[in-house]
Amino acid sequence: MDKMGLGMLIVGIILIIGGAYGIWYFLPYVIDVVMGAIGIIALLIGIMLAGIGFILVKD
């Protein structure tokens, strides 16, 4: 294993630990973000389905 690979492995492990700690510390906010993202995804899927349905009905 070369030095760069070892350095990337160590930095990756540190980032994983830091990210897990951040998620655990700010868990209520993380849940809010996930719920908001689900709402946004549902809205975008609805817009796409309505657009495709409009095009199919028009033909």
N, C-alpha and C positions, 0 to 999 in steps of 0.2 A: 504494500500500500504506500503510495507516495504522500508527501507532506501536504499537498493541496487537498487530496481526498480526505485525509485525517482531519484537517482544519475544517473542511466543509461538514464532516460528520459531527464534530464537536459543536460547531455553530448551530447546526440543525437541531441537535439534542437540546441545546440551551434555548433555542427559539420555541421548541415544542413545550418545554417546561414552563417558559414564560407565558406562552399562549394559554396553556392549561390553567395556570394560576390566574391570568387575567379573566378568563371565562368564569372560573369559580368565584372570583372576587366580585365581578360585575354581573352575576347570574340573572338578576331581575331585568337588567337592561338587555342582556343577550336574548332572553325570552321575548322581550318586546320587539327587538329587531327581527327575530325569526318570524314572529306573528305578522309583523308589518310586511316582511318579504313575501310571505304566503299570500297576503291580501293583494299585493302588487302583481304577483304572478297570476293569481286568479283573474284580476282585472285585465291583464294583457291577453290571457288566453280567451277571455270573453270577447274582447275587441277583435281578435283575430278570427274567432268563430263567426261573429256577427258579420265581419267583412267578407269572409268566404261564403257565408250563407247569402249575403246580399248579391254577390257576383253570380252564384248558382241560380238564384231566383230570377235574376235579370235575364238570363239566357233562356 
